[in-house]
Amino acid sequence: MAELYTTWKAIAVSGGDLTFWQSFFVKFYQAFIEADRWTQYLNGVKTTLFVTAMALILGLILGLLVALIRTSHDQQRPGHKNPILFILNLICKVYVTVIRGTPMMVQLLIMSFVIFASSRSFTMIGTLTLGLNSGAYVSEIIRGGLMSVDKGQMEAGQSLGLNYSTTMRFIVIPQAVKAILPALGNEFIVLLKDTSLITVIGGKELLYAAQGIYNRTYEQMFPLLGVALIYLVLVMILSWLLGKLERRLRQSDRR
């Protein structure tokens, strides 16, 4: 195989004509096999999954915290307003408004070239930015799910002597999870694909690997198609796992 590649590449460099399949083989070989370039894609996948996982954890924690603060503020009884909760709710509203109202690309550039201008940890900066961005969207998804649970569930918990946090933890949140899981799954998929944006600030993920390869081979088609296919496979796996989780939750409802 290596001998065929060397021969056909020499013909192409010298100006000779190659058949469609010979040209296809040469471009494919130099994009994925020559100099073990497939390992660069593999390292890119590892970084992409790491960034996705870290951003997902950060987004879930931040989103849940913001959602609980905003829901607690909205569910206060008339005449019993907590001033600290009011301030926290205002901060959360500003955070959600700013993050959802500005493009992800702009947020990445601000974080990289303004806030963390002296740092060279571009991948971690990208991870932090993705987590902050995801947290704003996750908070609205969770808040919508919490608000959709009948108020009688909260009243029933309190009538049993449970405090607000215990009622939310054991009664309200478990019911809300089933309602918001499809929307959360969609947000996770978007987050996985958005990891490609950190290449703009120098994050070394999957697209970064492809760019490094086609900058050396001067052939963009196969590296980019390869990256697109890898992302597609990752999204399909994630969608399958989420679908399996949804089916399991539906089965538990029937029981």
N, C-alpha and C positions, 0 to 999 in steps of 0.2 A: 504493500500500500504506500509506504514512504517513497519507494522507488518510482512508482507511477506519479505521485505528486511532484517529485523533483523533476521528472522528465517533462510532464505537461506544463508545469510552471515555467520551466526554461523555454519551452516553445512559446508560451504566451508572452514572456518578457522579450523574446527576440522578435516579436511581431507576427508570429505564426498564428494560424487559425485553429481554434479548438471547437469541438462539437459542443452542443448545449450541455450534455452530461459530463464531458470532460471539464468544462468551465465550472459547472456546478460542483464537481468533486474538489477542484482546486480551491474554490472559495470556501467551501465547507471545511476542508482540511485545515486551511490556514486560520479559520475562525475558531475552531474547536479543538483540533488535535495537535497542530504544530506547536512545539515548545511547551507541551502539556497545558495549553491554554484553558482546557476544561476545568483545571483546578482554580483558575481565577473566577470562573462562574460559581464554582462550589463555595469558595470563600465569600463571594458576594451574597449567595443565598444564606450562608450562616450569619453574616452581618445583618441582612435584611430581617431574618427571623428574630435575631436578638433585639434589634431596634423596635420591631413590632411588639415583641413581648414586653419590653421595658416601657414603651410608650402606652401600651394597653393597660398595664398595671397602674401606672401613674394616672392615666385618664380615668380609670374606674374609681380609684381612691378619691381623686379630686372631684370627679363628677358626682359620686355618692355624697361626699361632704357638702358640696354646693347645693345639691338637690334637697338634702335633709334640712339645711339652713333655710332655704327658700320655702320649702313646704311647711316647716315649723312656723315661720313668720306668717304665712298666709292662713294658717289654721288657728291663729290666736283668737281667743274670744274677744268680742267687742268690749272696749274699756279696760282690757288687760294686756296692753302693749308693752313688750320688753324692749327698753332702749338699746341694750347691747345687741339683741337679735335684729333690731332695726338697722343698726350700723353694719352688722355682718351681712344682712340681706342686701343692703345698698352696695357694698363692696362686690358681692357675688353678681349682682345685676350688671354692674359696670364691667366686670371681668367677662361675663357671657356676651354682653353687647359688643365689646371691643373685639374679642376673639372671633365671634361669628360674623362681624361686620368688616373684617379685613382679610385679604387673601393670604393663604398659607405661605405662598412664596415671599410675600412682603414680611411676614412674621419671621421666617427663616433668615432673611437678610438682616433684619433689625437685630435679631438675637446674635447672629454671627459677627456682623461688622460694626455694631454699636454697643450692645450690652456686654458681649463677651469678645470684644475686639482683640484683646491680648491673648486669648486662648487659641490653641491649635487643635483642640479635641473636637474636631468638626462633627464626627459621628455622634458624640455625646450631646453636643449642642443641638443637633438635629433631633435626637431622641427626646430631649427635654421639650423642644418646641412642639414636636408631634404630640407629646403627652399633654401639654397645656392646651393645645388646640382641640384634641379629642375630648378632654375633660369638659369643655364648654358644651359640646354637643351631647355628650353622655349625660351631663347634668339635666339637660332639658328632656332627654328621653326618660330618665329615671323620674324626674319630677312629674312628667305627664302620667307615668304609670302609677305613681303614688297618689296623685290627685284623682285618678280614675277609680280607685278602690272606694267602695261605698263608705260614707262617713259613719255608718252604723257599726262598722268593724272596729273603728277606734273607740266608739262609745261602749261597745260590748266589752272590749278589753279593759277599759277603765272601770266599768261596772264590776269586773272581777277583781279589782284591786291592783291592776297592773299600772305602772307609771307609763309616761309617754314613750320613753325610749324602749322599754320592754315590749309594749304593744306594737311599736313600729317593727322591732326586730323579729318577733315571733308570729305576728298576725298580718300586718299590712305589707311589709316588704316581700314575704314569700308569695303573696297573691300578685303583687305588682310585677315580680320577675317573669312570671308566665306571660303577662301581657306585653312586656317590653322586649322580650328575647328576640323576636324577629328584627326589630329596629336596632337593637344592640348588635346583632349579628351583621347587619348591613354596615353599621359604623365600623366594626372591626375589619371588614373587607376593605372599606375605603381607606382605613388606616394602613393596612398592608400595602395597598397600591401607592399611597402617598409617601411611603418611604423612599420612592424613587426621586422625590424632590430634593432630598438632602444632598444629592450629587452637586447641586448648584453651589453649595457652600463648601464642597470638598469632602463630604461624607463618603466613605468607601464602601458602598453597598453594591447591589447587583448591577444597576445601570452604570455605575462608575467603572466596574470591571469591563463592561461592554465598550464603553468609550475608550478605555485604555487600549483595548484590542483593535478597534477599528481605526484608532489614530496611528497604529503601527502598520496595519495591513492596507489601509486606505479603501476598505470595503465595508460599508455600513450595514448592508442588508442582512447578512447572516448573524452578526452579533446582536442586532436589534430584534430580529425575528426570534432568536434564541431566548433573549430576555423576556420578550412578550409571551412566549410559550411557557417559560418557567413561572412567570407571574400567573398565567392562566391555570396552570396545574396547582399552584399553591392556593389560589382562590377556590378552585373546585374542591380541594381537600378540606379547606376551612368550611365551605358551604355544606359539604357532606357531614362534617362533624356537628355543625350547628343543627342541621336537619335531624340528625340522630338524637341530639339532646332534646329538641322540640317534641319528637315522637315519644321519647321516654317520659317527658313531663305530661303529655296528653294521656299516656297510659296510666300514670299515677292519679290523674283526675278521675278516670273511670273507676278506679278502685275505691 
